[in-house]
């Protein structure tokens, strides 16, 4: 699916990864109360795995709807359409995983 999205949106693998991380960061910011809270959400692998499952479901929805015309459509139009579809992830949340992530100790940098 990753390669197909990259092909349809005409983006590199690096830009695809940056897009995913940026979307997850934005989601965490939206569902956090403060900076420490956001850090806890970002660092929680179970929460990320859940989020990624939901995000991938939306990406499959994009592929299903856009595949037939992706060779004919302008790449900027496809990117905008993709952004509209995956933006729906902002409305999703998993209360038990959010609560569990918030109970984690914040990550503190260590300087040697």
N, C-alpha and C positions, 0 to 999 in steps of 0.2 A: 504494500500500500504506500509506503514511504516513497519509493521510486516513482510510482504513478503520480502521486501528488506533486513531486518535484518536476516531473515531465509536464504535467498539466499547467502548473503555475510558472514553469520555466525558471526555477530557482536551483541554486547549487545545494549540495548536501549540507554545507556549512550554514547557509542561510536558512535552510529548513530547520536545522537544529536550533539556531538562534530564534526562529519564529516560535518553536515549541516552548523553549525556555521563557521567552518573553510573555507568551500567553499564560503560562503557569504562574509566572511572577505576578502578572496583573490580577490573576484569579486570587492568589494568596493575599495580595494587597487589599483586594475588595472584601475578603472574608476575615481580615485581621483587625485587631483593635488598636494596635500600636506596633512599633518597629520590632520589638522583641517577639511579639506574637507572630508577626509575619515571618521572622526568621525561623521560628519553630515549625510553622506550616511548610515553609520551603524545604526544610531539612528532613521532613518526615517521609520515609520511603513508602509506607503503606498509603498515605494520603496521595502522594504523587502517582502511585500505581492505579489507585481508584480514579483519580482525575484523568490520567492518560487513557484509561479504558473508556471513559465517557467522551473524551476528546476524539479518540479514534472512531467511536460510533458516529460522531458528527462528521468526521472526515469521510467515512464510508457513505454517508448520506450525500455529501457533496459530490463524491465520485459518481454515485448512482444518477444524480440529477444533471451533472455537467459533462459526463463522459462523451455523450453523443455530439456535443457542439464544441468541445474544447479545441479542436483543430481549426475551427472557423472563427472562434471568438478571440477578441483582443485579450492579451495576457493580463492587462490591467483590469479589465472587466471580470475575468476569471478570479483574479486575486481578491477583488472587492467582494465577489460572490462567496468565495471561500471564507473570507473574514466574517461576512454576515452569518454564514452557517455555523462556524466554530465559535462565534461570539455567544451563541446560546449556552455554552458551557458555564457562563457566568451565573446563570440561574440555578445551577446544580450545586448541591453540597451534601456531604455525608456527616451528619451531626456527630455520630459516635467517633468517626475518625478525626474530625476537627477537635473534639474534646480530648481525645487521646493525645493528639499532637501538642495541644496546649499544656498538657501536664509534663511534657519533656522539660528538662533543664535547658536553658539557652546555651548555645555554643559560644564559648569565650575563646578569643584568640590567645595563642601561647607564643610568647616572644622569647627566644633563647639568646 
